[in-house]
Amino acid sequence: MVDSVHLVDWLLAKDVNIVSVFAPEHGFRGKADAGEKVESGKDVKTGLPIVSLYGSHKKPTPADLENIDVVIFDIQDVGARFYTYISTMTYVMEACAENDKKMVILDRPNPNGFYVDGPMLDPKYKSFVGMLPIPVVHGVTVGELARMINGEGWLEGGVKCDITISKCEGYTHNDIYILPVKPSPNLPNLNSILLYPSLCFFEGTDVSVGRGTDTPFEVFGHPNMSLGSHVFVPKPNEGSKHPKHEGVPCVGWDLTEFGGKNVQEKKHLVMEYMVNAYREFPSKETFFLKNGFINKLAGTDAMQKQIEAGLSADQIRASWELDLVAYKRMRHTYLLYPDFE
C-alpha cells in the first residue's frame, strides 16, 4: 500500500511496466479466507494476469519469471512463523536465485517484532506453515528475514537471492506498530495481531478462535467447555465461509479488552490459554485434531506431549530457552533496525 493506494495501482499510475502479479494466501488483494484456494486469473481492476502462489503452485516456475526483470515483494507480515507470507517469500527468493532474477523487498514494520519466543522448527515437521528453522515468534521484519535466509544458506542448494531491501524509516524493534490495513480477513486489528501467535495453536485443536465472528483471534471457546463465561456463535462471513462449530454457541474467554496488552507486557507467548483449555476440556482424546496440525503449527511434537503430560505454561516455555538463546545470537547479525531492550 502507498498512502492507502495498492502498490500495483500506484506503480501503474507511474507508468511502471508490470508484467504479472503473484498472489499469496488470501489472494492478491487479501480477501480470501485462510486455506481457501486462490485461483490464477486476472485482476478485475487492472486486467493484469495473476499467478497464484497458494495451493499446489507455491513456487514461481521459470515460465512464470520468463519476461520479468525484477520481482517486488511488498506484503505485510505479522511476525509468526506459521503466517504463510514468509513461506511465499522464501519460495520466491529461491525461484529468483535459480532463474537469475533480482528481487526488491519493500520492508515493513513487524507488529510482533518486540520479542522472540516459541519452539524452534524441527525439520521433521517442515511444511508451508513452517518452512524455516526459526521460532514461532521470530522477531524480524521480512527484510531482515530475507538477509537471514541468504546468510544462513536456507534456500535449496544453498543458492543466494540477489535482493535489494528498501528499509523502513524510523522503525525500531521496541515499537508497537498499528497496521493501517488488515493483513488478512481474520486479523482485523492490533489486538488480534498481538494475540495471533498465542491463539493460532488452537487451530490444531477442536477449540474455536472466533473465526466466523466479529472478533476472530480475540476470543476462544468450545460448545462443551466450562472455561470462561463468554459466549459466541460462529457464522459464515467474509473471513470464514465454514467456521469451526458453525451455528453452535461456544463458551470461553473474551480477550478483546486485555489480551493484546497482556502480550505487550509479558513479551512472550501466552501458553496459559492452551494449557488451561486442555485441562478444562471434557474429552481429552478429542482436544487435538487427529490430523496432527498442532505439530505443524508448533514445528514439533513436543508441545502436544507437554500439554498432555500436564506441564505448566512456564515449564513449556522453559523448554525453548536454550534454542532461543542461540537463535537470538544469530538473529542479531541480520538486524537492520535497533533491537528491543
Sequence and secondary structure as in RCSB ss.txt:
>XXXX:A:sequence
MVDSVHLVDWLLAKDVNIVSVFAPEHGFRGKADAGEKVESGKDVKTGLPIVSLYGSHKKPTPADLENIDVVIFDI
QDVGARFYTYISTMTYVMEACAENDKKMVILDRPNPNGFYVDGPMLDPKYKSFVGMLPIPVVHGVTVGELARMIN
GEGWLEGGVKCDITISKCEGYTHNDIYILPVKPSPNLPNLNSILLYPSLCFFEGTDVSVGRGTDTPFEVFGHPNM
SLGSHVFVPKPNEGSKHPKHEGVPCVGWDLTEFGGKNVQEKKHLVMEYMVNAYREFPSKETFFLKNGFINKLAGT
DAMQKQIEAGLSADQIRASWELDLVAYKRMRHTYLLYPDFE
>XXXX:A:secstr
 BTTB HHHHHHHTT     EEE TTTTTT S TT     EE TTT  EEEE SSS  S  HHHHTT SEEEE  
   SBTTSTHHHHHHHHHHHHHHTT EEEEE    TTTT  EEEE  GGG BTTB SSSEEE    HHHHHHHHH
HTT SGGG   EEEEE  SS  TT     SS SSTT  SHHHHHHHHHHGGGGGBS B  TTSSSTTTEEEETT 
 S SEEE    BTTBSS TTTTS EEEEE TTTHHHHHHHH S  THHHHHHHHH S GGGTB TT HHHHHHTS
SHHHHHHHTT  HHHHHHTTHHHHHHHHHHHHTT  S    
